[in-house]
Amino acid sequence: MMMKGRDWLVTGDGHYQACKSVRAWDLLRENYRLYRFLTEMEDVLNGMDYESSRLPEIRMLVRRLIVNSYWVRSQYLEPDSKTGNSVLLLYDELGFPLTVQTVTFTPGTRSTIHNHGTWGVVAVLKGQEKNTFWRRTNSLDVADKLEPTGEITLFPGDIVSFTPDAIHSVQAVGDEPTVTFNVYGETDPKQRFEFDLVTHTAKKF
């Protein structure tokens, strides 16, 4: 399956930009499986003080995985009827510093406004996902007042990457569930927040 797609980078000031994407046919590999992706991810991240600088390489590895691995593209749960979403952890080993999972959203489901407290890369496998980006307004009287900076709708094959302080909210749009493949670094719980537009506050997420 050759999924064309765009690459995006979102930063803490709410800025988002399209990035150069590797062509899918340059990424084709025989027997490229999840375990190889995980070891290559470890190699990319080892010895790096500032992991966000490796986001272009991580986006490339994610694209290589979803181009080559039908298994990964087929690993997801039906969305929960109560919450509207489901999360399937694809790999979980004590001490392994990455979160690797697929997330499914029912059409219309919205997330909170949040950051991740770590870098993240999200690839859309099915459906459509609208991302709205935000930044703090640096108001003296209200520390956590936000303003939207823009939005993009992601389609299958699109990949978006985030620096740890990037703030966004997502909504599944279209008429079928949205399925994404997500990989995150080690979250700093002191830096992960959920934002409230009404009270202009941030709470630990």
C-alpha positions in Angstrom: 0.0 0.0 0.0 1.6 3.3 -1.1 0.2 6.1 1.0 1.1 9.5 -0.2 1.2 12.0 2.6 2.5 15.3 4.0 4.9 15.8 6.9 4.2 18.5 9.5 6.1 20.0 12.4 4.3 21.9 15.3 6.2 23.9 17.9 5.3 25.5 21.2 4.7 28.9 19.8 1.8 27.5 17.8 3.7 27.6 14.6 3.1 24.7 12.1 5.0 24.1 8.9 5.0 21.5 6.2 8.3 19.6 6.0 10.0 17.7 3.2 8.7 14.1 3.1 10.5 11.0 2.0 8.9 9.4 -1.0 7.1 6.1 -0.1 8.8 4.1 -2.8 12.2 5.1 -1.4 11.2 3.5 1.9 10.1 0.0 0.6 11.8 -2.8 2.5 11.5 -6.6 2.7 10.2 -7.8 6.0 10.3 -4.5 7.8 8.6 -5.2 11.1 7.8 -3.4 14.3 10.9 -4.8 16.1 13.2 -3.3 13.5 11.4 0.1 13.8 11.8 0.0 17.6 15.6 -0.8 17.4 16.1 1.9 14.8 14.2 4.4 17.0 16.5 3.5 19.9 19.5 4.0 17.7 18.3 7.5 16.6 17.5 8.6 20.1 20.6 7.2 21.9 23.1 9.9 23.0 20.8 12.8 22.0 20.4 15.6 24.5 17.7 17.3 22.6 15.5 14.6 21.1 13.2 17.0 19.2 16.1 17.7 16.8 15.6 14.1 15.6 12.0 14.6 14.6 12.8 14.5 10.8 14.4 11.1 11.2 11.6 9.8 13.4 9.0 10.9 10.9 10.9 9.0 8.2 11.0 5.9 10.4 7.3 6.1 11.1 6.6 6.5 7.4 8.8 3.5 6.6 6.9 1.4 9.1 3.4 2.3 7.9 4.4 1.9 4.3 5.9 -1.6 4.9 3.9 -3.1 7.7 0.3 -4.2 7.0 0.3 -5.7 10.5 0.8 -2.3 12.1 -1.8 -0.7 9.9 -4.3 -3.4 10.9 -3.8 -3.2 14.7 -6.5 -1.1 16.2 -9.6 -1.4 18.4 -13.1 -0.3 17.6 -13.8 3.0 19.4 -15.4 2.7 22.9 -19.1 3.5 22.7 -19.0 5.6 25.9 -15.8 7.6 25.4 -15.7 7.7 21.6 -12.1 6.5 21.5 -9.9 3.5 22.1 -6.1 3.0 22.6 -4.2 -0.1 21.7 -0.6 -0.3 23.1 1.6 -2.0 20.5 4.7 -2.4 22.7 5.2 -2.2 26.4 8.4 -3.2 28.1 9.6 -1.9 31.5 12.4 0.6 31.0 11.7 1.1 27.2 11.5 4.9 26.8 8.8 5.1 24.1 5.0 4.8 23.9 3.9 3.1 20.7 0.2 2.8 20.2 -2.8 3.1 17.8 -5.7 5.4 18.7 -9.2 5.1 17.3 -11.8 8.0 17.4 -15.5 7.9 16.5 -16.4 10.6 14.0 -17.1 13.8 15.9 -15.0 12.9 18.9 -12.9 15.8 20.2 -9.9 15.8 22.5 -9.1 18.3 25.2 -6.6 21.0 24.5 -3.3 19.6 25.6 0.4 19.2 25.1 2.4 16.0 25.6 5.3 16.9 27.8 7.5 15.1 25.3 8.0 14.9 21.5 5.4 13.0 19.5 4.8 11.7 16.0 1.3 10.8 14.8 0.5 9.2 11.5 -3.1 8.9 10.2 -3.9 5.4 9.0 -7.7 5.8 8.4 -10.2 8.5 8.4 -9.6 12.2 8.9 -8.3 14.2 11.9 -8.6 17.9 12.3 -5.8 19.4 14.4 -6.2 22.8 16.0 -3.0 24.5 17.2 -2.7 26.9 20.1 -0.3 29.1 21.9 -0.1 30.9 25.2 -0.8 34.6 24.8 1.7 35.6 27.5 -0.9 37.7 29.1 0.6 39.2 32.4 -2.6 38.7 34.3 -3.6 35.3 33.0 -0.7 32.9 32.6 -2.5 30.1 30.7 -4.7 32.1 28.4 -4.6 30.5 24.9 -5.3 31.6 21.4 -5.7 29.4 18.3 -3.0 29.8 15.7 -4.5 27.7 12.9 -5.7 24.2 11.9 -5.0 21.5 9.4 -7.0 18.4 8.5 -4.9 15.2 8.2 -5.7 12.4 5.9 -4.3 8.8 5.6 -0.6 9.0 4.9 -0.1 12.4 6.7 2.3 12.6 9.6 2.4 15.3 12.2 5.2 15.8 14.7 5.2 17.8 17.9 7.8 19.4 20.2 7.2 18.7 23.9 5.6 22.2 24.4 3.4 22.2 21.3 -0.3 22.6 22.2 -3.1 21.1 20.1 -6.6 19.6 20.2 -7.9 17.0 17.7 -11.3 16.1 16.3 -12.2 13.1 14.2 -14.0 14.5 11.1 -15.6 12.7 8.2 -17.9 9.8 8.4 -15.7 6.9 9.4 -13.6 6.3 12.5 -10.1 7.9 12.6 -7.2 5.6 13.3 -3.7 7.0 14.1 -0.3 5.4 14.8 1.3 7.3 17.6 4.9 7.3 19.1 5.9 9.4 22.0 9.1 9.9 24.0 9.3 9.8 27.8 6.7 12.1 29.2 7.8 14.7 31.8 4.7 14.6 34.0 5.5 18.1 35.4 5.3 19.5 31.8 2.2 17.8 30.5 -0.9 19.9 30.7 -4.6 20.1 29.8 -5.8 23.6 29.2 -9.2 25.2 30.0 -10.3 28.0 27.7 -13.0 29.2 30.0 -11.0 29.5 33.2 -7.6 30.1 31.4 -6.0 27.5 33.6 -3.7 24.5 32.9 -3.8 21.4 35.0 -1.5 18.3 35.1 -2.7 15.9 32.5 
